[in-house]
Amino acid sequence: MKKLAFLIAFVGFFSCKEQPKETVETSIREVQKEEVKKPEETFGIAIHGGAGTILKKNMTPEKETAYKAKLEEAIKVGHAILKNGGTSMDAVQKTINVLEDSPLFNAGKGAVFTSKGTNEMDASIMDGNSLNAGAVAGVTTVKNPINLAREVMVNSPHVMLSGKGAEQFAKERDLELVNPSYFFTEDRMKSLERVKEVEKAKEANKTVAFYDSVIKDAKFGTVGCVALDIRGNLAAGTSTGGMTNKKWNRIGDSPIIGAGTYANNATCAVSSTGWGEYFIRGMVAYDISALVEYKGLSLKDATKEVIQKKLTKLGGTGGVVAIDSKGNVSMDFNTAGMYRATMNADGELTVGIYKDEE
Amino acid sequence: MKKLAFLIAFVGFFSCKEQPKETVETSIREVQKEEVKKPEETFGIAIHGGAGTILKKNMTPEKETAYKAKLEEAIKVGHAILKNGGTSMDAVQKTINVLEDSPLFNAGKGAVFTSKGTNEMDASIMDGNSLNAGAVAGVTTVKNPINLAREVMVNSPHVMLSGKGAEQFAKERDLELVNPSYFFTEDRMKSLERVKEVEKAKEANKTVAFYDSVIKDAKFGTVGCVALDIRGNLAAGTSTGGMTNKKWNRIGDSPIIGAGTYANNATCAVSSTGWGEYFIRGMVAYDISALVEYKGLSLKDATKEVIQKKLTKLGGTGGVVAIDSKGNVSMDFNTAGMYRATMNADGELTVGIYKDEE
């Protein structure tokens, strides 16, 4: 009996892990060879850089150009990986790295500030092939939180690590650490000051609302990516600084598998952005997958049902990017805008910000 | 436009909160009055105290009696609340408090030790009526983590808090705090020592498996409760010390809404216990609800599908207790045993430990 239990634990341990790198690379090469014989295989990628009250009238042409250029740069990194027969997991991770390294988005370098003036980042990644996943919450010194999320998935027996422990693990795994001052940006500090002013005024007036429009929008800008590779493997990842002025080591939806991130080869890959509390309560990413699996909805109908009906009814705002195993992409949001881009196997690129754009 | 955004944020804020206490109490009284006219209204409650390799041959009669007595004591607290017209949220919380205060279960007083010899507790609670939820991860000084989870739900704009921040919030909300030494129990310390010995032996042998049967079972004992009140409101809650020897501030499934805990009046209330990593990847609690909602499965068939098929296929072990809006209870597990009890509106009590028991 003990031997059996050990065997089960042992098998469970391996089923919980990604394959060793060598094996994965070998299989990539094998599939690449196979790929030549199967030109019908498709691939695709979609990204978001946050949803919110993004209105054309509040944008400068320079800012718009900067956002679009960075979205294009990021998605092309992932697209190149997929085109060369790389994995969807690599495409998701490397694409998110570009967005994390830019001060434009609320993730990595551009992470928003907590109430204490620190930066606490969350991220998660999921492999639709193995249904394995990794997530981190509240890290302050990890340059690319999405890399740590993947490291948790591949090289720990856990799915989710947090705070100091997650950073200790990052150190043990030799991930790139930076001084917390790396995450300081003038723009995000100004946002914090603005939010604190509003909060102070509210407290003086003894009104109870914690959020107003300033605060509400101060939590958007999360980045995410979903991808399908030529082997039919789906992957999804999400990375964020959370919400400006967040308190008490709040954890949002981004590091929650099923809320912020979900991928399953049988259905779809989803990355969320928006008011995290509602995305957790609505299990948004997994709910889209469940509607595809259990009700047979198309990806488009499933994302519409969850974002435009269920999330909206709950009172939540935000959006998702999603891709299914046929390469169909759906990007849905109930806010004025969502930074987003898609690229398909033919190299067709779309980049959008506002609601009315294709 | 700004005014509109403010209004949306304001409405969103309230939709995110429980009603003020006075209102809830008034409505309880109102419904109680109504209740006299509706004797057909039913209610019910079910609890678990963890699933694992619980075998009769390894149990002493004294230990068995102690477990059964505590399960009975706990469920009767919740049952009395429901019988007197109280809310399912109160029943869930107060029942879990009894289990948290006992050293027998891996929650509160009996929480297992982390690798560092500390106790880090996780808990979550969800209200099936409002779909509101609260959760905490990695708290070390809060006597009853489930109380803090409910406090997060009711008195913060967030769903999930963690670590020091969650404790700061507990202090601000005047929750009962204890010295971390309160959570010291001889039994759990012995478990940690045993697990560390196994780990050391493994490292010396350079085998890669992190888990063996000792370690595997050292993480069970999570407690949970689901309840239906006479108003048809469902609630679910889960509280745990996590797994013995856990590292890097690991977060398991217990504080993850949709994995460890889920409640929705339209479907069911679910509390999970088991190998948390698999419950996160499988979105176990929400998946049961999704099967009921989208595929029209009965609660019994939905729990069976998720635990015996999907979770087992993934390699995960554990179980759930669940109740639907008609008071149907389902308790399913793929381990040798699960500490559990149920009580219905007629006061019929069942208490079980092993697989073959009713």
Boltz contact constraints between the chains, C-beta under 6 A:
constraints:
  - contact:
      token1: [A, 2]
      token2: [B, 213]
      max_distance: 6.0
  - contact:
      token1: [A, 5]
      token2: [B, 213]
      max_distance: 6.0
  - contact:
      token1: [A, 6]
      token2: [B, 212]
      max_distance: 6.0
  - contact:
      token1: [A, 6]
      token2: [B, 213]
      max_distance: 6.0
  - contact:
      token1: [A, 9]
      token2: [B, 211]
      max_distance: 6.0
  - contact:
      token1: [A, 9]
      token2: [B, 212]
      max_distance: 6.0
  - contact:
      token1: [A, 9]
      token2: [B, 216]
      max_distance: 6.0
  - contact:
      token1: [A, 10]
      token2: [B, 209]
      max_distance: 6.0
  - contact:
      token1: [A, 12]
      token2: [B, 315]
      max_distance: 6.0
  - contact:
      token1: [A, 13]
      token2: [B, 209]
      max_distance: 6.0
  - contact:
      token1: [A, 13]
      token2: [B, 211]
      max_distance: 6.0
  - contact:
      token1: [A, 15]
      token2: [B, 315]
      max_distance: 6.0
  - contact:
      token1: [A, 131]
      token2: [B, 281]
      max_distance: 6.0
  - contact:
      token1: [A, 133]
      token2: [B, 281]
      max_distance: 6.0
  - contact:
      token1: [A, 157]
      token2: [B, 210]
      max_distance: 6.0
  - contact:
      token1: [A, 158]
      token2: [B, 250]
      max_distance: 6.0
  - contact:
      token1: [A, 159]
      token2: [B, 277]
      max_distance: 6.0
  - contact:
      token1: [A, 159]
      token2: [B, 280]
      max_distance: 6.0
  - contact:
      token1: [A, 160]
      token2: [B, 251]
      max_distance: 6.0
  - contact:
      token1: [A, 161]
      token2: [B, 248]
      max_distance: 6.0
  - contact:
      token1: [A, 161]
      token2: [B, 249]
      max_distance: 6.0
  - contact:
      token1: [A, 161]
      token2: [B, 250]
      max_distance: 6.0
  - contact:
      token1: [A, 162]
      token2: [B, 162]
      max_distance: 6.0
  - contact:
      token1: [A, 162]
      token2: [B, 249]
      max_distance: 6.0
  - contact:
      token1: [A, 162]
      token2: [B, 251]
      max_distance: 6.0
  - contact:
      token1: [A, 163]
      token2: [B, 163]
      max_distance: 6.0
  - contact:
      token1: [A, 163]
      token2: [B, 249]
      max_distance: 6.0
  - contact:
      token1: [A, 165]
      token2: [B, 248]
      max_distance: 6.0
  - contact:
      token1: [A, 165]
      token2: [B, 249]
      max_distance: 6.0
  - contact:
      token1: [A, 166]
      token2: [B, 248]
      max_distance: 6.0
  - contact:
      token1: [A, 168]
      token2: [B, 248]
      max_distance: 6.0
  - contact:
      token1: [A, 169]
      token2: [B, 248]
      max_distance: 6.0
  - contact:
      token1: [A, 209]
      token2: [B, 10]
      max_distance: 6.0
  - contact:
      token1: [A, 209]
      token2: [B, 13]
      max_distance: 6.0
  - contact:
      token1: [A, 210]
      token2: [B, 157]
      max_distance: 6.0
  - contact:
      token1: [A, 211]
      token2: [B, 9]
      max_distance: 6.0
  - contact:
      token1: [A, 211]
      token2: [B, 13]
      max_distance: 6.0
  - contact:
      token1: [A, 212]
      token2: [B, 6]
      max_distance: 6.0
  - contact:
      token1: [A, 212]
      token2: [B, 9]
      max_distance: 6.0
  - contact:
      token1: [A, 213]
      token2: [B, 2]
      max_distance: 6.0
  - contact:
      token1: [A, 213]
      token2: [B, 5]
      max_distance: 6.0
  - contact:
      token1: [A, 213]
      token2: [B, 6]
      max_distance: 6.0
  - contact:
      token1: [A, 213]
      token2: [B, 9]
      max_distance: 6.0
  - contact:
      token1: [A, 216]
      token2: [B, 9]
      max_distance: 6.0
  - contact:
      token1: [A, 248]
      token2: [B, 161]
      max_distance: 6.0
  - contact:
      token1: [A, 248]
      token2: [B, 165]
      max_distance: 6.0
  - contact:
      token1: [A, 248]
      token2: [B, 166]
      max_distance: 6.0
  - contact:
      token1: [A, 248]
      token2: [B, 168]
      max_distance: 6.0
  - contact:
      token1: [A, 248]
      token2: [B, 169]
      max_distance: 6.0
  - contact:
      token1: [A, 249]
      token2: [B, 161]
      max_distance: 6.0
  - contact:
      token1: [A, 249]
      token2: [B, 162]
      max_distance: 6.0
  - contact:
      token1: [A, 249]
      token2: [B, 163]
      max_distance: 6.0
  - contact:
      token1: [A, 249]
      token2: [B, 165]
      max_distance: 6.0
  - contact:
      token1: [A, 250]
      token2: [B, 158]
      max_distance: 6.0
  - contact:
      token1: [A, 250]
      token2: [B, 161]
      max_distance: 6.0
  - contact:
      token1: [A, 251]
      token2: [B, 160]
      max_distance: 6.0
  - contact:
      token1: [A, 251]
      token2: [B, 162]
      max_distance: 6.0
  - contact:
      token1: [A, 257]
      token2: [B, 280]
      max_distance: 6.0
  - contact:
      token1: [A, 258]
      token2: [B, 258]
      max_distance: 6.0
  - contact:
      token1: [A, 258]
      token2: [B, 283]
      max_distance: 6.0
  - contact:
      token1: [A, 277]
      token2: [B, 159]
      max_distance: 6.0
  - contact:
      token1: [A, 280]
      token2: [B, 159]
      max_distance: 6.0
  - contact:
      token1: [A, 280]
      token2: [B, 257]
      max_distance: 6.0
  - contact:
      token1: [A, 281]
      token2: [B, 131]
      max_distance: 6.0
  - contact:
      token1: [A, 281]
      token2: [B, 133]
      max_distance: 6.0
  - contact:
      token1: [A, 283]
      token2: [B, 258]
      max_distance: 6.0
  - contact:
      token1: [A, 283]
      token2: [B, 286]
      max_distance: 6.0
  - contact:
      token1: [A, 286]
      token2: [B, 283]
      max_distance: 6.0
  - contact:
      token1: [A, 290]
      token2: [B, 290]
      max_distance: 6.0
  - contact:
      token1: [A, 294]
      token2: [B, 294]
      max_distance: 6.0
  - contact:
      token1: [A, 294]
      token2: [B, 295]
      max_distance: 6.0
  - contact:
      token1: [A, 295]
      token2: [B, 294]
      max_distance: 6.0
  - contact:
      token1: [A, 315]
      token2: [B, 12]
      max_distance: 6.0
  - contact:
      token1: [A, 315]
      token2: [B, 15]
      max_distance: 6.0
